[in-house]
Amino acid sequence: MADFSGKRVLITGGAGDIGTETARRFLAAGARVMLVDISQDDLQQTQDQLGSDNCFIQTADVAKSEDVQAYVKAAVEKLGGIDVFFNNAGIEGEVKPIVDYPEAVFQKVMNVNILGVWLGLKYVMREMQTTGGGAIIITSSVAGQGGTPNVSAYVTSKHAIVGMMKTAALEGAADNIRVNTVHPSPVTGRMMDSLESGFGGEGAEDQFKQQIPLQRYATEGDVANLVLFLAQEDSSFLTGGQYSVDGGMSAK
């Protein structure tokens, strides 16, 4: 395991499955971590579960500029700065064809998954510019590398993140700010439970697994391992890249 002693890590979507497991691994590697999420209760439960004095929490709606500025300020005050930003918050929306997709739900997915990521980049990169740089990892998806019927909002948002990442990597390079995306396959947890229900419930999990050469869902730990790799100093020449953790799905 890489040594993150003294490193300051900020994670949005911090009370979710991937955010929590990634925080756990950063804490075990010696980092100080701030978790950001929209629910105070969920954050408090996650902080209690992690059981570390080096874990801090901050509520925020990532799609609101004032909330994003507030979580960046809180990270600077409580952690002393930001070395690693896991720009991870996202929602799945609904499972419906485009012609039936609710406009309000589409807009909500755009707000969280695109505007929320962009605002995080805007204010975290500004902070990193003053402190010598850092590593930013954004959660996209296998859905950001192709098309999937009936989840147009989610797919659109995850493709948009890739263009955002590439632009941020080019803009950040001069300030030693590295930016990459991770692209998980379906991951065991709440989001896939929701999507499976939308895709018909019973039998949906088996159908998804049949699309994955390794014949299983990713775990939160599979994703967390990749995030930590991209955050460490051994990855100092990696920026502007798309990194799959998908059991071979992108090889098809």
N, C-alpha and C positions, 0 to 999 in steps of 0.2 A: 504493500500500500504506500502511495506517495505521502510525503510529510507536508501537511498544510499548517504546521505550527506557526502562529502569528498572522495567518491569513484571515482576511475579513470577507465573509461570503454573504451575499444577499440573494434570497430565493423568493420569487413570486409563485403563487399557487402553492404556498408552503405547507398548507394543511391537507393538500391532496396526497394521493398515494405516492406518486413519483417525487413530489417535493419533500415529503416526510422522509422517505428512504434516502434520498440524496443528502438531506440535512444530517441524518444519522451517520452517514459515512464521512461527511466532512468533519463532523464533530469528533468522530473516532480517530480521524487523522490529525486532530489538533487545532482545527479552525474555530473561529468564533463566527456564529451564524445568526442572521436575522431572517425570520420567516414573515412573509407578507401574504395576507389572504383577506377575503371580504367578511368572513365570519369571526367575530371575537371568540365565540364559544368553541368553534373548531380549532382556532389557533391555540387557545388555552389548553384544550385537550391534547393537542399535538405537543406543545411545550412540556406538559406534564408527562406525557408518554416518553419523550426523549430524555427527560430527567437530567438535563445538563445546565450548569450555571453559565455556560457559554452560549446558550440559546436565547434569543430575544424575539419578541413578536411585535407586529405592527399591523393594525387593520387598515385596509385601503380598497377602494374600487379602482382597479388598474386603468379603467377607461376615463377616469377623471384626473385632469392635469393637477389640480390642487392636492389630490390624494397621493399622486405619484411624487410630486415634489416633497410632500410631507414624509413619505417613506424613505426617500433618499436622505433627507435631512436627519431623520431618526437613525438611519444606518450610520451616518457619519458621526453623530453624537454618541451612539451606544457602542459602535464597533471601532470607531476611530478612522473610518474610511471604507472604501470598497475595492477589494482586489479581484473578486470573482462575482459575476452577476449571472445567476441562472434565471433567465427571462422565460418563465415556465408556465405562467397562468394561461388557462384556456378552457373553453367550453365546447361541447359537441353539437349543440343545437338539436334539431329534430330530424327524424328519418322520414322524408317525404320527397316525391319527385318535384322538380322545379315548378311545374305548373300548379302544384298544390302547396308549395312551401309558403308559410306565413311570412309576410314582409317584416313584421316586427321581430320575429325570431331571427331572420336573416340579418337584420340590422344589429341585433344584440350580439350575435356571433362576430360580426365585423368590429363592433366596438371593443369587445374583450380581446379577441384574438389578433386583431390588426392594430387598432388604435392603442390598445393597452401595451402591446409589444413596442410600438413606435415611441410612445411616451416614456417607457422604461429606458429605451436607448437614448432618447433625447436628454434626459436628466442624469442618468448614470454616466453616460459618456462625457458629459460636461464635467462631472466630478472627477472621473478618471483622468481627464486631461490635465488636471491640476496636481495629480499625485504620481505621475510617471507611467500611467497605463494600467492595463488589467486584462482579464479574460472574460468574455461574454459568451454564454452558450444559450441559444434559443431553442425551445422545443417546437419542432415542426412535426412531421408524421410521414409515414409511407403515403398518406393521402396528399402530401405536398409534392409527390413525385409522379403522380398519375391521376386518373379519374376513378371515382367510385359512384355508382348510381345512388340517388336518393339522399345524399348528404352534401348537397351543393354548397351550402354555407361553410361547412367545415373544410371541405376540399379547397374551396376558393381561398379561405383564410390561410391555410397551411401552405399553399403555393405563394401567396403574397409575402409570407414571412421569409421565403427564400430570397426574393428580390431585395427585401429590406436588409437581410443579413449581408448580402453581397455588397450593397451600397455602403452599409455601416463599416464593413471590413476595409473597404477602400478609403473611406473617410478617416477611419481610426488608426490606420497603419502608421502615419507620421507621429502619432502620440503613443505608440506601442500598445494600442488597444486591439486585441484580437477578437474576432467575432465569427462564430460558427453555428451551424444548426445540427441538431440531432433528429433523426427520423425513425421513431419507433414503429414497429408493427403493432397490432393489437396487444395491449398490456393488461394483464390480470388486474381487476379492480373496478371501482365504481363506474368509470366512463364506459368500459366495455359492457358492464351489466346493463347500462342504459341503452347502448347501441344494439345489443343483442335483443332487448325487448322491442326496440323499434323495428328491427329486421325480422320479427316474427317469433321471438322467444325460443321455445324448445327447438333444438336442432341448429340454431344460428351459430353457436360456438363451434360445433363440428364443421360447419361450412367455412367459417373463418379459418380454422386450423388447417383445413385441406388446402388453403391458398399459401400456407407457410411451409417451405421445404422441410424445416426441422420439426414440423407437426406439433407445435405448442405455441402458446402465447408467450410474449416476453414477460419477465418479472420486473417489478420496480427496481430491483437490484441490477438487472441487466442494463437498464437505462442509466442508473446512477453511476455504474462503473465507467460508462462512456463519458458522462459529464465530468467526472473527476479526472479522467485521462486528459480531456481537452482543457481542463483548468490548470493542470500542473505545468511546471517549468519545462519538463521534457517535451511538451507540445508547443514550445515557444515559436516554432516556425510554421505553425498551422493556423491559417486564418482564411476566411472566405470559403470554407469548405462545407459540404453536406455529408454527414456521417450517419450511416444506417445502422440500426440495431434491430434487425427485422427477420432473423432466422432464414435469410436467403430470399425473401420476397422480391427485393429489387433486382435480383439476378435473373428473374423471368423476363 
